[in-house]
Each structure stands twice: as C-alpha cells, then as structure tokens.
Amino acid sequence: MRRAAALLLVLAACSTGRPPPPPAANSPTTPGPLYVAVGASETTGIGAETPLREAWPRVLFRTVMPTNAAFVNLGIPGATVATALRLELPQATQLQPDVVTVWLNVNDILAGVPPADFERDLGALVRGLRRTGQARVLVANAPPVDHLPAYRACRPAPPAAGPECRAPGGELPPPEVVNQLIAAYNAATARVAAAEGATLVDLHAVGMEARAAGIEAALISGDGFHPNAGGYQRVATAFAQAYQR
C-alpha cells in the first residue's frame, strides 16, 4: 500500500508539471523502511556541488539506512513550517514513512514568524507526522547564523568582499538580537520534540563546535548562507547520531 501511494504521488507530480522527489533504489523483493525528508533548501542540498549526492538527507540515507530502505525528499526551497504543513505534510502522511527528518526554522526566522507561532506550527507538523504512531521523527533546531557571510553583509560596515546583502529591508538586527531569537526558536523546538515524542537533533551545538574548532567558515558554501558538502556531512552525522541513539 505504501509503495502504491508513493507511485501515485510521482504520477500526480508528473501530471502537474512539478518534478517528483527523486526516490532512491531499494530491494525489489524485500521492501524495507521508508525514509522521508521534510524541509527547505538545506534539505534539497542547495550549496552543494552535487545536491543529489551531497545533500545531507542523501548522505544520511546512504550511510545509515538499511540497504533495502527507500527514500523520498519532500524539501521545498524557501519553505517555512507553514509551507510544510500545507504542501509537505499531506504527501508525507500518504507515504506512511517509518522515519522522517525535519529541518525547518531559518526561513521562519527570516520571515519574522514569532517564536510562539513557530512553536504552534512545528508542533502541528510533528504531530501530523506521528499521527499513525508508525513514524519516528527527528527534528533539528536552528544553527548559529551570526557568523554567516550572508548575515554579515547586511550589517553596518559590511566586509569589503563577500556576498551582497539580499535581506528585504537591507539591514539585519545586531548579533545579540539574532542570537536571542535563535535561542527562543531552539527552546520552542525542544519543547515540541519533548511533547510530541520526537528526537531532537542539536545542530546549534554542531555549529558552535565547528566555530570553536575554527572551521565554521570552511563549512559554508559560496553563497555565504547554505552549507557546502562538508557542512552537509556534519549535519548528516548529527542526524545519524540521533537516529542511532
């Protein structure tokens, strides 16, 4: 039944002109667990040279999931949690996955979504994903963003070389304000994970560890915002460790 639902989704996507999420190969004789990734541009692998191979959900699937598992990536670039509720959750529930990863927060922050609204919507998303009681859900918090070149380009006295400021208002809040907002979002994510029985993936700790090691900048792609292949490898490792726990 689950495989039939997956096929129907692919056919529906083709009929509307929307490219279907690329499924990974699995054993034709012994169906294994189904892994579905819910998220935004980071989940699709923007910033990597070869997203179909280097996006962190692909790395997670390739290195941790059983060889007879299947994978569907539902990530939509630019998606907020509200977008995922409207477009990704219905597809995920039809697929009836065994494992779901969720990384959605940065676009909500950029869109000015209040932490309370983010928490409400994220709770509804995780609750919907776990409604059947079958899916194991891993949900990530927000990494630090105050050292990103794309953020610094939108601060007073931007660096002489680097990404141009693309923020709608032209200038972003100072780091202390951004860090307080990240902390509020991450506290909300932790509450949702605890309340809904999901597994928390601490990407903020991963980012701070990279900063302490002096390698944070080396994990960012040329757009100054998304991770590169090395950054996605670290994200995949964080999800893998949480999954294996």
SVG drawing of the C-alpha trace seen along z (x, -y; Angstrom):
<svg xmlns="http://www.w3.org/2000/svg" viewBox="-3 -51 43 62">
<polyline fill="none" stroke="black" stroke-width="0.4" points="0.0,0.0 2.8,-2.4 4.6,-1.8 1.4,-2.3 0.9,-5.6 4.5,-6.6 3.8,-5.8 0.6,-7.8 2.5,-10.8 5.0,-10.5 2.3,-10.3 0.5,-13.3 3.7,-15.3 4.2,-14.5 0.7,-15.4 1.1,-18.9 4.5,-19.6 6.1,-19.6 9.3,-17.4 8.8,-14.4 11.1,-13.9 13.9,-11.5 13.4,-8.1 16.4,-6.0 16.7,-2.5 15.6,0.3 15.4,4.1 12.7,5.2 11.9,8.3 12.0,7.2 10.5,3.8 12.4,2.0 11.7,-1.1 10.7,-4.3 12.7,-7.5 11.1,-10.9 12.9,-14.2 10.8,-17.3 12.5,-20.7 13.6,-23.6 16.6,-24.5 19.1,-22.9 17.2,-19.6 17.4,-19.8 21.1,-20.4 21.4,-23.9 25.1,-24.9 26.5,-21.5 28.1,-21.0 26.2,-17.7 23.0,-18.0 21.6,-14.6 24.6,-13.0 25.8,-15.6 22.6,-16.9 22.6,-15.8 19.4,-13.6 21.1,-11.7 24.2,-11.2 22.1,-10.1 20.2,-7.6 23.3,-6.2 25.3,-5.8 22.7,-4.8 19.6,-3.4 19.3,0.4 20.2,1.3 16.6,2.2 15.3,-1.1 13.6,-3.7 13.9,-7.5 11.8,-10.4 12.9,-14.0 10.0,-16.4 12.1,-19.5 11.0,-22.8 13.5,-25.7 12.2,-28.7 9.7,-26.6 8.6,-27.7 6.9,-25.4 3.6,-26.8 4.6,-25.8 5.5,-22.3 2.1,-22.0 0.3,-22.9 2.4,-21.1 4.8,-18.5 2.8,-17.0 -0.1,-15.7 2.5,-14.0 4.3,-12.6 1.2,-11.2 0.2,-9.5 3.6,-7.8 3.3,-6.4 7.1,-6.7 8.9,-4.8 11.5,-7.6 11.0,-11.3 13.6,-14.1 12.5,-17.7 14.8,-20.8 12.7,-24.0 13.5,-27.2 15.8,-29.6 13.2,-30.7 10.7,-31.2 13.2,-33.5 13.9,-35.4 10.1,-35.8 9.7,-37.3 7.5,-34.5 7.1,-34.9 8.6,-32.1 5.1,-31.3 3.6,-30.9 6.6,-28.8 6.2,-26.5 2.5,-26.1 3.1,-25.2 6.0,-23.0 4.0,-21.1 1.2,-20.6 3.7,-19.4 5.4,-16.8 2.0,-15.7 0.7,-15.1 3.8,-13.2 3.4,-10.9 -0.3,-10.6 -0.3,-6.9 2.2,-6.1 4.4,-4.5 6.9,-7.2 10.0,-8.0 10.5,-11.8 13.9,-13.6 13.6,-17.3 16.5,-19.8 17.0,-23.1 18.5,-26.2 22.3,-26.5 24.1,-29.8 23.8,-32.3 25.6,-35.4 28.9,-34.5 27.4,-33.7 28.9,-35.9 25.4,-36.5 24.3,-37.8 27.4,-40.0 26.9,-41.5 23.7,-43.0 25.2,-44.6 26.7,-48.1 30.2,-48.3 29.9,-45.0 33.1,-43.3 34.9,-44.6 34.5,-41.3 31.8,-38.8 28.1,-38.1 25.8,-41.1 23.1,-41.9 19.9,-40.3 17.7,-41.0 14.4,-42.7 14.9,-45.5 18.6,-45.9 20.0,-45.7 19.5,-42.9 19.4,-43.1 22.6,-43.0 24.0,-39.6 22.7,-39.8 19.2,-40.2 19.6,-37.4 21.1,-35.1 18.2,-35.7 15.7,-34.9 17.7,-31.7 17.6,-30.7 13.8,-31.3 13.3,-29.2 15.5,-26.4 13.7,-26.3 10.5,-26.0 11.9,-23.2 13.0,-21.3 9.5,-21.7 7.9,-20.4 10.2,-17.4 9.5,-16.5 5.8,-17.0 5.3,-15.1 7.8,-12.2 10.2,-13.3 14.0,-13.1 15.8,-16.4 18.9,-17.0 21.1,-19.7 22.5,-21.5 23.2,-24.6 25.7,-22.6 27.3,-21.3 27.7,-24.8 29.2,-26.1 31.6,-23.1 32.8,-24.0 33.2,-27.6 35.3,-26.6 37.5,-24.4 38.0,-27.3 36.4,-25.5 32.9,-27.2 33.7,-29.3 35.1,-26.3 31.7,-24.6 29.7,-27.3 29.1,-27.4 30.0,-30.3 26.5,-31.9 27.5,-32.7 24.4,-31.1 24.0,-27.4 26.4,-24.6 28.7,-23.1 29.3,-19.4 31.5,-19.3 28.8,-21.2 26.1,-18.8 28.3,-15.9 28.3,-17.3 24.6,-17.8 24.1,-14.2 26.4,-13.0 24.3,-14.8 21.1,-13.2 22.8,-9.8 24.0,-10.0 20.5,-11.0 18.9,-8.2 21.3,-5.6 20.5,-6.6"/>
</svg>
